């Protein structure tokens, strides 16, 4: 039951953030002088600006968020959605844990952690299912 609630909540957040951020990015472009990003350390600002100034990375990440969020709502393909967004979730968690302690912006930090940690836990909860996909010789 907790896994299902986590799936649906994470799916809703991923779809909402993916759609709103994709729409904002496509209509306004990336604003490197964003007041939220200005709160962070200089190293975080350089890393984040380098990632976001290319047009394809922000669009790709948001499309993966939308697709993963939709898949998390399905009964059959939810694990594919969780695994699909796992690299992005790990990246978000590591950026916050390495560059954002203490948090410069609590809302930004908690949204990043809320997207990352449940996704990682959902994939880890299905470890036995996923390890059967890996064929070992010997």
VENTAVEN-V704632 format. One record per residue. N is the residue number from 0. SS is DSSP state (2 for helix, 1 for strand, 0 for the rest). PHI is phi in whole degrees, -180 to 180 (999 if undefined). Layout:
N | SS | PHI
N | SS | PHI
//
This chain:
0 | 0 | 999
1 | 2 | -66
2 | 2 | -63
3 | 2 | -67
4 | 2 | -63
5 | 2 | -62
6 | 2 | -58
7 | 2 | -67
8 | 2 | -65
9 | 2 | -65
10 | 2 | -60
11 | 2 | -64
12 | 2 | -65
13 | 2 | -64
14 | 2 | -66
15 | 2 | -61
16 | 2 | -65
17 | 2 | -62
18 | 2 | -68
19 | 2 | -66
20 | 2 | -72
21 | 2 | -65
22 | 2 | -61
23 | 2 | -63
24 | 2 | -67
25 | 2 | -72
26 | 2 | -87
27 | 2 | -106
28 | 0 | 76
29 | 0 | -89
30 | 0 | -106
31 | 0 | -66
32 | 0 | -94
33 | 0 | -61
34 | 0 | -66
35 | 0 | -70
36 | 2 | -68
37 | 2 | -64
38 | 2 | -74
39 | 0 | -84
40 | 0 | -65
41 | 2 | -64
42 | 2 | -64
43 | 2 | -64
44 | 2 | -61
45 | 2 | -65
46 | 2 | -63
47 | 2 | -64
48 | 2 | -64
49 | 2 | -63
50 | 2 | -70
51 | 2 | -86
52 | 2 | -76
53 | 0 | -79
54 | 2 | -72
55 | 2 | -82
56 | 2 | -67
57 | 2 | -62
58 | 2 | -67
59 | 2 | -60
60 | 2 | -62
61 | 2 | -70
62 | 2 | -66
63 | 2 | -64
64 | 2 | -60
65 | 2 | -64
66 | 2 | -63
67 | 2 | -64
68 | 2 | -62
69 | 2 | -65
70 | 2 | -64
71 | 2 | -66
72 | 0 | -81
73 | 0 | -85
74 | 0 | -81
75 | 0 | -91
76 | 0 | -111
77 | 2 | -63
78 | 2 | -68
79 | 2 | -63
80 | 2 | -63
81 | 2 | -67
82 | 2 | -69
83 | 2 | -63
84 | 2 | -92
85 | 2 | -60
86 | 2 | -60
87 | 2 | -69
88 | 2 | -64
89 | 2 | -65
90 | 2 | -62
91 | 2 | -62
92 | 2 | -62
93 | 2 | -67
94 | 2 | -62
95 | 2 | -71
96 | 2 | -73
97 | 2 | -92
98 | 2 | -113
99 | 0 | -127
100 | 0 | -119
101 | 0 | -68
102 | 0 | -60
103 | 0 | -76
104 | 0 | -137
105 | 2 | -61
106 | 2 | -64
107 | 2 | -61
108 | 2 | -64
109 | 2 | -70
110 | 2 | -66
111 | 2 | -62
112 | 2 | -71
113 | 2 | -66
114 | 2 | -78
115 | 2 | -85
116 | 2 | -62
117 | 2 | -61
118 | 2 | -64
119 | 2 | -63
120 | 2 | -67
121 | 2 | -63
122 | 2 | -68
123 | 2 | -65
124 | 2 | -68
125 | 0 | -108
126 | 2 | -57
127 | 2 | -65
128 | 2 | -68
129 | 2 | -73
130 | 2 | -71
131 | 0 | -72
132 | 0 | -78
133 | 0 | -97
134 | 0 | -93
135 | 0 | -111
136 | 0 | -89
137 | 0 | 120
//
